Amino acid sequence: MIHTFIIEPNTYTSFENEAEQIEKCKEWGLLSEKASKTKAFFYKGSGTNLACSIVGYVDRMTAVISFDNEQKHCIHPSYLKEMQASNYSQKSSAAAEESSILETMSVEAEQPLTQVLEQKPAVESALPAEDNLPKEPEAEPPTKAKTKKEKAPKLQLPEEKVKMIATVKDFTTVPNNFSDTEDEVVIYEAVAIADPATDIGAAWSSHSATLKKLELEIGDTIHFEGKVIAKKLTKHPIPYKINNPAKIQKEKSE
């Protein structure tokens, strides 16, 4: 089974032996200082409870775990430590419910207008027939309602990496619950998949070391390969995230 939540490391340092693994886990607080051997760890995110092994690290704040299907996933050690708690599923369920409420706020805000439009024809139907006024107003509300319904379906995102194009719209930071510093991110506009041709609109990604080497500026357009997933940016109305952009080429300005 392929896990869709995976954030694969581009490169990472694997442990040479169990002793090095134990020492690193002690440093992260995943094992006690008296531990002489490793233990079983579990990944409980995305509604799952999967056995995993800690196989290496990208840096001191990013561990790399491996699942039974040999997929590798980057995770903050503190986050993995929190998952080992027996009541973690209850906490994550509460967090998921809060996230769901936030994501549906914009939809709920539109409901009063929809209700007014749906009720308007019923009011107008009470007018005298000789007025001939209901015909035009009756045609307009269904058109608006139809427009709203057409926006509802979610994009069918490909599960594998695809060729994409995007334009840099902004650079910002978002809070990191497991660190004193905030995470740097890039916000894109006019994001599109080349094949099959699909307009994504707005998306975001981490401002990784690879992207920083390109010295991107607002307005720059880039071509790359990456995986796009439905993941909202914290405190921003950006619904999609680009994972691990690679083979990046920046268009030359004229």
CORKA-V443798 format. One record per helix or strand of 3 or more residues. SS is the DSSP state (h for helix, s for strand). FROM is the first residue (numbers start at 1). TO is the last residue. If there is no record, write none. Layout:
BEGIN
SS:FROM:TO ; SS:FROM:TO
END
This chain:
BEGIN
h:18:28 ; s:41:43 ; s:50:59 ; s:62:66 ; s:72:75 ; h:77:83 ; h:88:124 ; h:129:131 ; h:134:152 ; s:162:174 ; s:183:193 ; s:198:206 ; h:209:213 ; s:221:230 ; s:240:250
END
